[in-house]
């Protein structure tokens, strides 16, 4: 055997011993020579056509386009289904044009990788339904975000991609906590917990449960992160409400004790003031002193109303039936509770009572709504030149409308659209829970009414709507 024969034999042995499928075929895809793997695994025989194994029309077009592409480049690649008599393989084909006008095709079996990918896809699809999901490589480059993730965190997908935002950057935490967070992640640890997410515009605020886990390759080397979030705002809202109820119960007990302790000396002051007034009326030239006595009695009456409000509050520490109450009295008690604060902030409160109405309600809850609206109004106008609040009552055939209007010029639409949501607040950290309006609206709805913002009014106006007793079908009347 000469040199060329020896080289041909070596080439043949090398070609046959390759652990991947190798096929030499003509330009019209007629198979000239398959190697051993091609014959044994992919059932390729000399004289067959490559096209015998490509049954899907899309794969057929893809393959032909790849062959054409290989003419102008070093090689071309395509991924398709390879049909045999016994099974279907998913394969990667690498196509080369060789010098004698033939095609050399490498065939790589990627069926297991495809199955693994489909399993992962099923998992991702399941997670898509249940939680927000984001996947990134180890450098932090984001590779996948589902719609639920975007919906929960309140950032657009474009913002997240452009600014490479990850959960540690979205959480409302200190810079030191954020640094510790990143340190754990870079060391390959799993981070999980609960936290508050606040978007850059502070127009979206929610509580989330999060899990951030590293992704490892076959050699246990970290290659990326998977970040999952669940919206637990409703759960947190329920927890806050439970805490508020507990606080109210404790505060109710305290209020009852305070009311009792204050009421006793107040009765003495009131009684003595009445005696002084009686004596002064029997004496000449006492008009000036009588004016001072009248002021004392007026203040005693005011303190009495506050005490009555505290007693009502103490009695309302738990659920109780709705009963018939004077709306004017509820408004009067509510205004008394914020009167001192309004005076200190230079805010004038005017109440236009009009007709008195009986409403079926839990009075302390209605007072809670009004006090919250009045407090918000005082805070809103305290820095304005014109500082006033007006409470006005109107009615129609079915409902009573209690308007709380202040001298402000309305609320920006982006804030107005969110301010009834739990935990949304425009107040600085530590000065508001973001639950006041949300809880107030819930109380109003539970009473068969509503709490709404009047965006068409020239000033800032909230309206508490309550049904007339005649239109309230509740059987809770005492």
N, C-alpha and C positions, 0 to 999 in steps of 0.2 A: 504493500500500500504506500503510495507516494505521499508527499507533503500535503497536497491538497486533499487527498483522501483522509489522511490523519486529522487534519483540521476540520473536515466535514463531519467526521465521527465525533470529535470532541464537541463540536457545535451541537450535533444531534443529541448527545448525552446531556449536555448542559441544558438544552431546550426542554428535554423530557424530564429532567430532575427538578425543574423549577416548581415551587410549592404554590404557585398561582396558575390559573388557567391562561394558556398562551395559544393563540390561533393565528396562522398565516392564511390569508385568503386573497382572492383576486379583487379587482376593482368592482366587479359585479357581485361581490360577497360570496363567491363560491369557495368553499373551504378546501385549501390545498394540504394543510398540515396542522393537526391539533396536537398538543402535548398530552402526556399521560393524565394529568389532573383534569384537563378539558374533556378527555374521553370518559374517565371514570366518574367524575362528579357531575359534569354538565352534559354528559351523553352526546358529545359532539363527535361526528364521524366525517372522515374525508369524503368529499363529494356532495355533502349537504350544503345548504345555504344558511348563512347567518340569520337571514330573515325568517327561516323556519322556526326560530326560537323566540321571535318577537311578534307577539300576537295582537297586542293593543295598538290601535291606530295612532294614538298620541305618542306612544313609545317609538313606533315605526318612523314617524315624521321627525321626532327628536333625534333618533339614531342617524337618519340620512343628513340632517342638518349638521350634526357633529362630524360626520365623515367629510362633508364639504369644508367645514371649518378647519379640519386637520390639514387640508391641502395648503392653506396659507399660514399656518402656524406650526410649531414643533409637534404639537399633539392636540387632541381634543378629548373631552371627558363627557360622558353621559351616564345617567342613573336610570335604570328601567327594570321591568320584570322580565325574567328569563324563563320561558316555558319549556319543560321537558315532559316526557310521557308520564313520569312518576310524581313530579312536584313542580312548584314554582319558586324560583329564587329571586331575591332582590340583589341586583349586581351593579357594581361600578365598572364601566367599560372605559379603558384608555386606548385611544386609536392613534396609530402612527402610520404615516406614509413612508415606506422604505424605498431604497434606490431602484430596485428592479420593477417598480410599479405595483407592488403588492401592498396589502395592508397588514400590519401587525397589531393584534388586539389583545390587550391584557384584560382578563376577567377576574374581578374580585368579588367574592361572596360577602354581602353585607346584610344577609337575611336576619341574623341575630341582632345586629345593630338596629335594623328597622323595627324588629319586635320590641326591643328595649325602648326605642323612641316612641312607639305607639303606646307602650305601658306608661311611659312618662307623660305622654300627651293626655292619656285618660286621667292620670293623677292631676295634671294641670287643669284639665277641664272641670274635674270635681272641685278643685280648690277655687276655680273661677266662680263657681256658684256660691261657695260658702264663705270666702274671704277675699280681701284685697291681696294681690300677689305681685311682687316685683323681683326680677332676677337680674343680677349684675355679675360681671367678671371680677377677678381679684383686685383689679386696678380701680374698680368702682364704675366702669362703663356699663350703663344700663342696657340690657339685652331684651327684656320683656316686661311689660306692664299690662295688667288686665284692667278692664273698665271699672271694676268694683274698687280697685285701689285708688284710682283717680277720684271716684265718687266719694269715697270715705275721707281722704285726706284734704280734699278741697283745692288741690293744685291741678292745673291742666297738665296733660301728658307732655305738651311742648315745654312748659315751665320745668317739669321734672327732668326732662332730657337735657335741656339747654343748661340748667344750673346744676345738673347731676345731684339732685336732692335725694337724700336717703332719710330713713326714719329718724336717726339721731339729729339731723338738721331740722326736722319738722317738729320734734317734740319741744314743748315749752319747758325747757330746763336750763340750768346755768351753764356757762362755758366750761367750768370745771367738771360738771357731770357729763357734759358732752365729750370732753377729752377722755374721761374714764371709759365712756361707752365705746369710743373708737379704739382705745387700747385693748379692750376685751375682744372686740371683733377682729382686730389685726393679729391677735394671738390665737385665733381659731376657736374661741369660745362661743357658745350659744348664748344669746341675750334675749330675755323675755321679761315681760312686765306689763304695766298699764301706765298710760300717760295722756296728757292733753296735747292735742295738735292745734296749732294756730297758724292759719295761712298768712302769707306776707302782708296781704291787704287787711288782715284781721277781720275779714268779713265771714270767715268760716271757722268755727270752733267746735271741736268734738273730742270725746274721750275714746281711746282705742286700747284694745289688748293687742300686743305685738309679740312676734317671735322672729328673731333674725338668726339664721343658722348658716354656717359655712358649708360649701359644696366641695367635696374631695374627689380627686381622681383615683384610679386604681392603685396608685402608689401612696395613697393617704396624704397627698399634697393638696392644700387648699387652692381651689381654682376660681371660686366665686362665692356669692352669697345669695340666699333666698330670703326675702323679707315678706312676712305675712301680717296683715292687720285685720282686726274685727272691730266693728263699730259697737261700743258698749255705752253710748251716750244715754240711751233709754234706761239701761240698768243703773247707771250712775245717777240719773235723775230720780229713779225710784229710791235709791239709797239716800240721796240728799233729802228727799221728802220724808223718809223714815226718820232721819236725824232731826229734821225740822219738827216733826211730830213729837219726838222725844224731848227736844228742847222746849217746845211749847208746853208739854206736860209739866216739866220741872219749873218753867217760868210761871206757869199757871198756879202752882202751889205757892211759889214765892209771892206772886201778885196777890193771892188771897190773904196771905199773912200781912203783907205791907198795907193792903187796903184796910184790914181790920185795925192795925196799929195806928194808922193815920186817922181813921174815921172817929176813933174815940176822942182824941184831943180836938178834932175838928168840930165835933158836936158841942164840946165845951165852948169853943170860940164862938160858934154860931149862937149858942144860947146866951152867952154873955153880951154879944153884940146886940141881940134883940132886947135884952134888959136895959142896956145903955141907951138904946134908941128910945125905948118907952119912957125912961126917966128924962131924957133930953127934951122929948116932946112936951113934957109938963113944965119945962123951964123956958124963960124968955131969952131971946137973942142967942140961940144955939144953932142957927142954920149952918154956920161954917163947920162946926163939929159934926153935925148930922151928915154933912157931905162925906166926911172922912169915915164915918160909921157905915154909910152906904157903900163906899169903896171896899171896906172890910167884908161886908156881906156879899158883895159881888164876887170878890176873890174866893170867899168860902164856897159860894155856889159853884164857881168854876172848878175848884178842887174837888168838890163833891161829884161833879160830872165825870171828872177823870177817875175818881175812885170807883164810881159805878162802872166805868169802862173796864177798869182792872178786874172788878168782880165778875163782869161778864166774860172777860178773857179767861179768868180762873175756871169758870164753869165750863168753858168750851175746850178743855184740854183733851177731850176724847170725842168720838162721833156722837151726835145727838140729833133728834128729829128737827126738821125745819118747822118754825112756828111763826105766827103773825107778829110783825114788828113795824113800828113807825119808821119810815125811811128818813124823815127829817131828823129824828133823834139819832139815828145811826150816823148821818152826815155830820151832825153837830158834835157828837162824841169823837168822830174821826178827826175833824178840824181841830178840836181841843188838844188832841194828842200831838199835833205838829205845830201848834200855834207859837210856842216859845221859839222853836227852831226857825220858823219863818220870820219872826221878829228880829232874831239875832242876825239873820242873813239879809234883813231889809226888804223882805218880800211881803206884799200886802195880799191877804186872802179875803175874797168877797164871796159870800154864799147867797145865791138867789133861790130861796126855798120854794116860793109859790105854794101850790096846794100840797097838803101832806098826803102821802099814800101809805097804805099798809102793804108790806111785801112778805111773802112766805120765804123765810130764809133762816140761815144760821147767822145771826147779826155780827158776831165777831169775825166771821169769814168775809162778809161784805165790807166790814170796817177794815180788814186786812188789805183788801183790794184798794180801797180809797186812800188809806194811809200810804200804801206803796206808790200810788199815782201822785199823791201830794208830795211825798219825799223826792221822787224823781223830778217833779216840776220845780221844787225849791232848788235842787242841785243844778238844774238846767238853766235857770234864770238868775242865779245868785251873782253872776259876773256881768249881767247886762245892765245897761243904763235904766231901762224900763223894767221893773220887777213887780209882776202881779200874777195872781192865780184867781181864776173864777170857777166856782162850782155852780152848775145850773141844772135844774130838773125839768124835763119835758116828758110828755107821754102821748101815746096814740091809743088805739082801741085795745091793743094786746100787750104792749110793752111800755116800760118806763125807761127813759134814757137819762142817765146821770152823766153830764159832760164835765170833764175836768180840763180846763183850758188855761194855758199860760202865755206869757208875753213873748215866748220864742217864736221863730219864724218857720217852724216845721222841722222835720227830720229827713236827712238825706235818704233817697230811695234805697241805696244799697244797705243802709242800716235798718230802715223801716221794714224791708223784706225779711229780715232775720231776727228782729228784736224779740219776737214772741217765742223763739226757739230756746230750749233749755241751755243754760250756761253761756248764752250770748250776752256780753256786756260791753259797754264802751267806757266803763269806769276803770281807773287804774287798778292794778293787781292789789288785792287785799281790801278793796272798797266795794266790791260787788260780787255776788255769786253767779249772776246771770240767771237766777231762778225766779226773781220777783214777778216779772210780767208773764213768764210761762206758767207759774203756779196760779197767778191771779186769773189768767184766761181759763185755766182748768177749773177753778172754783166757780167762775161765772157760768161756764158751760154745764157744770154739775147742778147749778141752780136753774137750768133751763134757759139761760141767757147767753151773753157773749161779751167779750171785751175787744174793742177794735180801735184802731188809729184812724182818725179822719184826715186823710192826706189832701183833701180838697179844701180844707179850712185854712184861712190866711195865717192863723196862729197855730201853735201846737195844741192839738186837742185829742184826748182819749175819751171814749164813751163806754160806760158800763151799762149794759142792757139787761134788765130784769123783767120777767113776766108779771103782769097784773095777777092778783090772786084769782080773779075770775077765769083767767086763761091757763092757770096752772092746775093740772089735773092730779097733782100729788095728793095722796091721802094722809100726809104727815101732819096736817093741821092739828094743833093741840087744842 
